[in-house]
Every structure is written in C-alpha cells, then in structure tokens.
Amino acid sequence: MTKRLPFVLNASVLITLLAASSAPTPLYPVYQDRWELSALSVTVVFSAYTLALLAALLTTGGLSDHVGRRPVLVAALALEAASMAAFASADGAGTLIAARVLQGLATGAAASAAGAALVDLDEPGRRGRSALTNSIAPPAGMAAGVLAATVLIRHAPGPTVTVYLALMLVFLGQAAAVALSPETAHPHAGAWRSLRPRVAVSPVARRALVISGGGVVAVWALGGFYSSLGPAFVRLVAPNAPQAAGGLVFFTLSLSAALTVWATRGLRPVTATLLGCSAVPVAVALSLTGMHLVSLPAVFTAALLAGAAFGAVSQGSLRMVLAAVPQPDRGTTLAAYHVLCYVAMSGPAVAAGLLTELYGLRTAAHLYAVLVAVLATAALLTLVAAVPVRRHSPAPCLWPRAGGCR
C-alpha cells in the first residue's frame, strides 16, 4: 500500500472527528427549546467535550508514540461511534453532557494519533503537507459538520438523531479501515509511563510555541464563542431570522478558516500568523457593530473575517511548532498544541455563558470582544518583537516556506 491511501485515511479521520464535534452547534437552539436549557447550560455542554478532550490529550496524547498509531486510533474511533449512539438517544442535558464527555475522550485520543500519523507519512519531496493537513482538517471538518446538521434540521425527520447515526456508521467504517492499514510509528517502551498526565513539548518546538501561543489562544477563544453562543448571538441580532442562520454563522467561520489555510499555505508561517492576529480586532469590532446596528450581514462578515484569522494563525503557528520535531516526540508535541487550543476554546466560552446568565448576552459579547482583541494585539506585538531576533538564528526554523526550512 502506498503512503497516499493511509495519508488520505488519517486526514479523513481528523475531518470526521471535527465534523462530529461541531454537529451539535446548530442543534443547540433545538435542545434549548425542547429541554428549556439556559445559555450557561449550553456552554457547559459545549465545554464538557473540551474538558474531556483535554483529559485525553494529557494522558493518551503520547501513547501512540509508544504502542503505535493504529491501536490507539481503532479504540478511539470505536469510542467515538459509541458517543454518536449516546447523542442519538439523548433525552436531556445530563445525557447530552455524557455523550459530549465520551466524544471528547475519543477525539482527544484520536486527534493526536491521526495527526502524528500524517507527519509520519510526510514525503521528502512534499514537506509541509502534513502540517498543512493538520491545519486545514479542523476547520474543514467543523464546517462540514455544521452544514450537515443545519441541512438535516431543515429537511430530515428526527434531525437530533439522523446526523449522529450517519456519523456513527462513518466512524465504524474508519475503524475497520485503520485496522487494515500499515503502522506508521516505531513502537517503543514507556507506554504506561506516558499515561501520566503531562504536557510535553519537544525542545526544538518550545520557543516557536511560546512566540505563536498568544495568537493561538486568541483565535481559538473566538472560535469557542461562535461555536457555543453563535446561534444565540444571531438570534439576539435578528430574532426573526431563520433558525438555520444560527448554525450558518459558525459554518461561515469554519469554511473561511479552511479556505484561508489553503490560501496562505505559501506564506512564511510567521507572516501568516501576523496577518491572522491583525484581523482579530477588526473581526470583533465588526461583530459588535453588527449587534448595535442590528445588521445580520455585518455579523456574517465578521464571522468571515474571524475565520480568516483563525485559519491564518492556526496553520502558521502549527507549521512553526512542527518544523523540526523528531518522530518520537510528534504525538506529545501535537497533544500539547491541542491542549493549548482547547483550553483557549473552552475556558472563555464557559465564562461567556456565565456572564450571559448574570448580565445578558449583549454585555457578555462586549467583554468577550475586548478580551480577544487584547490577546490578539499582545500576540501581534510578541511576533513583531521576535522576528528581528530570530531572523538571523538558524534554529528553530520559524519561517520555513511550504517546502520546509531553508
């Protein structure tokens, strides 16, 4: 079997995992109406997934480096399928949270293993392909999941069941395909020791993660707001808008992010990250303008710009971090990167839900916008300050083009 088919398979696993993670977003208003959930309850449901995912990353993030990618992926995909069955049978907030916890555990275990497998499968003549795929798969998957769920809400019977059953079948098929695929890692001792909760970053990647980390936090926090409270925000701005509009605002962000990852793939990583950080304050300002002017087009334009920022920062920072990481450290380094992303996504989202309960969504949106804009500005200043210092240093390679360090 050539490397092409396993590469496509692992990329499809990442895309489907993130599609499943975002599928509930357009369904949150349905759950709120059906079970009378508050905004805080919605963000708790949303964050149950990210907290479980973080627990999995902290414990199993480096497991595939020791036992191989294949066994970790097969087990995680089977658990993901079980979580889809739990979603399909959910009858209240409690069961919905339980389903999200199962999903988070499965996604955390699978994401680092599949992502590391992509790096393993990189070819000498196509260096940078794995980092590009690891960057584009999350927003592409989230866009696909939101769109599928939005369409099913409108046209399919039992929308809160159909989308999950379809995803369950896909995950079972992927588990079978992975079981038949070749192993890409070189298993070695230390599996039990790797399960101790820890965040480990390869020494060659640490400075790159510190330099780009502020931008990563800013864009993932912005993504967390749109993913959890985006539908409610749309309803605040335009109460009479179609129900599908709530899901489509996050679809707009995700699709824009995926397209931006592709469009900026030829830029140096630091340039892409700088551009993304620069776009964040403009995006949040436009979002608030849309709220004050009661303009849904402005809100969607803000989501488009926020997605562009997300895509540029995600692919630029990930390419910085992965530039020179050796094979034995890939799983743990990717896990640490994902920990940063999902802490940034879940923590502020829960805070926004609490603020919404206490002061209303309008006030929460203002405070959230200020926080994200400050984070992005600080990241921008950090990157600008770092460029002259690092430009004359040979390592780590923070500014490779798509073909790798030069």
Backbone hydrogen bonds, N-H to C=O, Kabsch-Sander energy under -0.5 kcal/mol:
donor,donor_aa,acceptor,acceptor_aa,energy
7,F,3,K,-2.2
8,V,4,R,-2.5
9,L,5,L,-2.5
10,N,6,P,-2.6
11,A,7,F,-2.3
12,S,8,V,-2.4
13,V,9,L,-1.8
14,L,10,N,-1.9
15,I,11,A,-2.3
16,T,12,S,-2.6
17,L,13,V,-2.5
18,L,14,L,-2.1
19,A,15,I,-2.0
20,A,16,T,-2.5
21,S,17,L,-1.6
22,S,18,L,-1.5
23,A,19,A,-1.2
25,T,22,S,-1.6
27,L,24,P,-0.9
28,Y,24,P,-1.0
28,Y,25,T,-1.2
31,Y,27,L,-2.6
32,Q,28,Y,-3.0
33,D,29,P,-2.4
34,R,30,V,-2.4
35,W,31,Y,-2.9
36,E,32,Q,-1.3
37,L,32,Q,-0.7
42,V,38,S,-1.9
43,T,39,A,-2.0
44,V,40,L,-2.1
45,V,41,S,-2.4
46,F,42,V,-2.6
47,S,43,T,-2.6
48,A,44,V,-1.9
49,Y,45,V,-1.0
50,T,46,F,-1.1
51,L,47,S,-2.9
52,A,48,A,-1.9
53,L,49,Y,-2.4
54,L,50,T,-2.4
55,A,51,L,-2.1
56,A,52,A,-2.1
57,L,53,L,-2.6
58,L,54,L,-2.5
59,T,55,A,-1.2
60,T,56,A,-3.3
61,G,56,A,-0.5
61,G,57,L,-1.1
63,L,60,T,-1.1
64,S,60,T,-0.6
65,D,62,G,-1.0
66,H,62,G,-0.6
66,H,63,L,-1.6
67,V,63,L,-2.5
68,G,64,S,-1.1
72,V,68,G,-0.8
73,L,69,R,-2.4
74,V,70,R,-2.6
75,A,71,P,-2.0
76,A,72,V,-2.4
77,L,73,L,-2.8
78,A,74,V,-1.9
79,L,75,A,-2.0
80,E,76,A,-2.4
81,A,77,L,-2.2
82,A,78,A,-1.7
83,S,79,L,-2.0
84,M,80,E,-1.8
85,A,81,A,-1.7
86,A,82,A,-1.8
87,F,83,S,-2.3
88,A,84,M,-2.3
89,S,85,A,-1.2
90,A,87,F,-1.4
96,L,92,G,-1.9
97,I,93,A,-2.4
98,A,94,G,-2.1
99,A,95,T,-2.2
100,R,96,L,-2.1
101,V,97,I,-2.3
102,L,98,A,-2.2
103,Q,99,A,-2.3
104,G,100,R,-2.6
105,L,101,V,-2.4
106,A,102,L,-2.3
107,T,103,Q,-2.8
108,G,104,G,-2.5
109,A,105,L,-1.8
110,A,106,A,-2.5
111,A,107,T,-3.0
112,S,108,G,-1.0
113,A,109,A,-1.0
114,A,110,A,-3.1
115,G,111,A,-2.5
116,A,112,S,-2.2
117,A,113,A,-2.1
118,L,114,A,-1.8
119,V,115,G,-1.5
120,D,116,A,-2.4
121,L,117,A,-1.7
122,D,119,V,-1.4
126,R,123,E,-2.0
127,R,124,P,-0.7
129,R,126,R,-1.7
132,L,128,G,-2.1
133,T,129,R,-2.4
134,N,130,S,-2.9
135,S,131,A,-1.5
136,I,132,L,-2.4
137,A,133,T,-2.4
140,A,136,I,-2.1
141,G,137,A,-2.9
142,M,138,P,-2.7
143,A,139,P,-2.4
144,A,140,A,-2.2
145,G,141,G,-2.6
146,V,142,M,-2.4
147,L,143,A,-2.4
148,A,144,A,-2.5
149,A,145,G,-2.3
150,T,146,V,-2.5
151,V,147,L,-2.6
152,L,148,A,-2.3
153,I,149,A,-2.2
154,R,150,T,-1.4
155,H,151,V,-2.2
156,A,152,L,-2.1
161,V,158,G,-2.2
162,T,158,G,-2.7
163,V,159,P,-0.9
165,L,161,V,-2.1
166,A,162,T,-2.2
167,L,163,V,-1.9
168,M,164,Y,-2.4
169,L,165,L,-1.8
170,V,166,A,-1.7
171,F,167,L,-2.5
172,L,168,M,-2.1
173,G,169,L,-2.1
174,Q,170,V,-2.4
175,A,171,F,-2.4
176,A,172,L,-1.8
177,A,173,G,-2.1
178,V,174,Q,-2.8
179,A,175,A,-2.0
180,L,176,A,-1.0
181,S,178,V,-1.2
188,H,66,H,-0.8
194,S,190,G,-1.8
195,L,191,A,-0.7
195,L,192,W,-1.1
196,R,193,R,-1.3
198,R,58,L,-1.7
200,A,198,R,-0.5
205,A,202,S,-2.4
206,R,202,S,-0.7
206,R,203,P,-0.7
209,L,205,A,-2.1
210,V,206,R,-2.2
211,I,207,R,-2.6
212,S,208,A,-2.1
213,G,209,L,-1.5
214,G,210,V,-0.5
216,V,212,S,-1.8
217,V,213,G,-2.5
218,A,214,G,-2.1
219,V,215,G,-2.3
220,W,216,V,-2.2
221,A,217,V,-2.1
222,L,218,A,-1.8
223,G,219,V,-2.2
224,G,220,W,-2.1
225,F,221,A,-1.6
226,Y,222,L,-1.9
227,S,223,G,-2.4
228,S,224,G,-2.1
229,L,225,F,-2.5
230,G,225,F,-0.7
230,G,226,Y,-0.6
233,F,229,L,-2.6
234,V,230,G,-2.4
235,R,231,P,-2.0
236,L,232,A,-1.9
237,V,233,F,-2.2
238,A,234,V,-3.0
241,A,238,A,-2.0
245,A,242,P,-1.6
246,G,243,Q,-1.2
247,G,243,Q,-0.6
248,L,244,A,-2.2
249,V,245,A,-1.3
250,F,246,G,-0.6
251,F,247,G,-1.8
252,T,248,L,-2.4
253,L,249,V,-1.6
254,S,250,F,-2.6
255,L,251,F,-2.9
256,S,252,T,-2.2
257,A,253,L,-2.2
258,A,254,S,-2.4
259,L,255,L,-2.5
260,T,256,S,-2.1
261,V,257,A,-2.3
262,W,258,A,-1.6
263,A,259,L,-2.5
264,T,260,T,-2.4
265,R,262,W,-1.1
267,L,264,T,-1.5
270,V,398,L,-0.5
271,T,268,R,-0.5
272,A,268,R,-2.3
273,T,269,P,-2.3
274,L,270,V,-2.2
275,L,271,T,-2.4
276,G,272,A,-2.3
277,C,273,T,-2.5
278,S,274,L,-2.0
279,A,275,L,-1.3
280,V,276,G,-1.0
282,V,278,S,-0.6
283,A,279,A,-2.3
284,V,280,V,-2.3
285,A,281,P,-2.1
286,L,282,V,-2.3
287,S,283,A,-2.0
288,L,284,V,-2.2
289,T,285,A,-2.1
290,G,286,L,-2.3
291,M,287,S,-1.6
292,H,288,L,-2.4
293,L,289,T,-2.6
294,V,291,M,-0.5
295,S,290,G,-2.8
296,L,294,V,-0.6
299,V,295,S,-1.5
300,F,296,L,-2.3
301,T,297,P,-2.3
302,A,298,A,-2.3
303,A,299,V,-2.0
304,L,300,F,-2.1
305,L,301,T,-2.2
306,A,302,A,-2.7
307,G,303,A,-2.3
308,A,304,L,-1.8
309,A,305,L,-2.2
310,F,306,A,-2.5
311,G,307,G,-2.8
312,A,308,A,-2.4
313,V,309,A,-2.4
314,S,310,F,-2.5
315,Q,311,G,-2.2
316,G,312,A,-2.0
317,S,313,V,-2.7
318,L,314,S,-2.1
319,R,315,Q,-1.9
320,M,316,G,-1.7
321,V,317,S,-2.4
322,L,318,L,-2.6
323,A,319,R,-0.7
323,A,320,M,-0.7
325,V,322,L,-0.8
329,D,326,P,-1.6
330,R,327,Q,-1.3
333,T,329,D,-2.2
334,L,330,R,-2.6
335,A,331,G,-2.2
336,A,332,T,-2.3
337,Y,333,T,-2.2
338,H,334,L,-2.5
339,V,335,A,-2.3
340,L,336,A,-2.0
341,C,337,Y,-2.0
342,Y,338,H,-2.8
343,V,339,V,-2.3
344,A,340,L,-2.0
345,M,341,C,-1.4
346,S,342,Y,-2.4
347,G,343,V,-2.0
349,A,345,M,-0.6
350,V,346,S,-2.4
351,A,347,G,-2.1
352,A,348,P,-2.5
353,G,349,A,-2.1
354,L,350,V,-2.3
355,L,351,A,-2.7
356,T,352,A,-2.3
357,E,353,G,-1.9
358,L,354,L,-2.1
359,Y,355,L,-3.4
360,G,355,L,-0.7
360,G,356,T,-1.3
364,A,360,G,-2.1
365,A,361,L,-2.6
366,H,362,R,-1.6
367,L,363,T,-2.3
368,Y,364,A,-2.5
369,A,365,A,-2.3
370,V,366,H,-2.0
371,L,367,L,-2.2
372,V,368,Y,-2.6
373,A,369,A,-2.5
374,V,370,V,-2.4
375,L,371,L,-2.3
376,A,372,V,-2.5
377,T,373,A,-2.2
378,A,374,V,-2.5
379,A,375,L,-2.3
380,L,376,A,-2.4
381,L,377,T,-2.3
382,T,378,A,-2.1
383,L,379,A,-2.4
384,V,380,L,-2.4
385,A,381,L,-2.3
386,A,382,T,-1.7
387,V,383,L,-1.8
389,V,385,A,-0.6
390,R,386,A,-2.4
391,R,387,V,-2.0
393,S,390,R,-1.9
398,L,396,P,-1.3
401,R,404,G,-1.1
404,G,401,R,-2.3
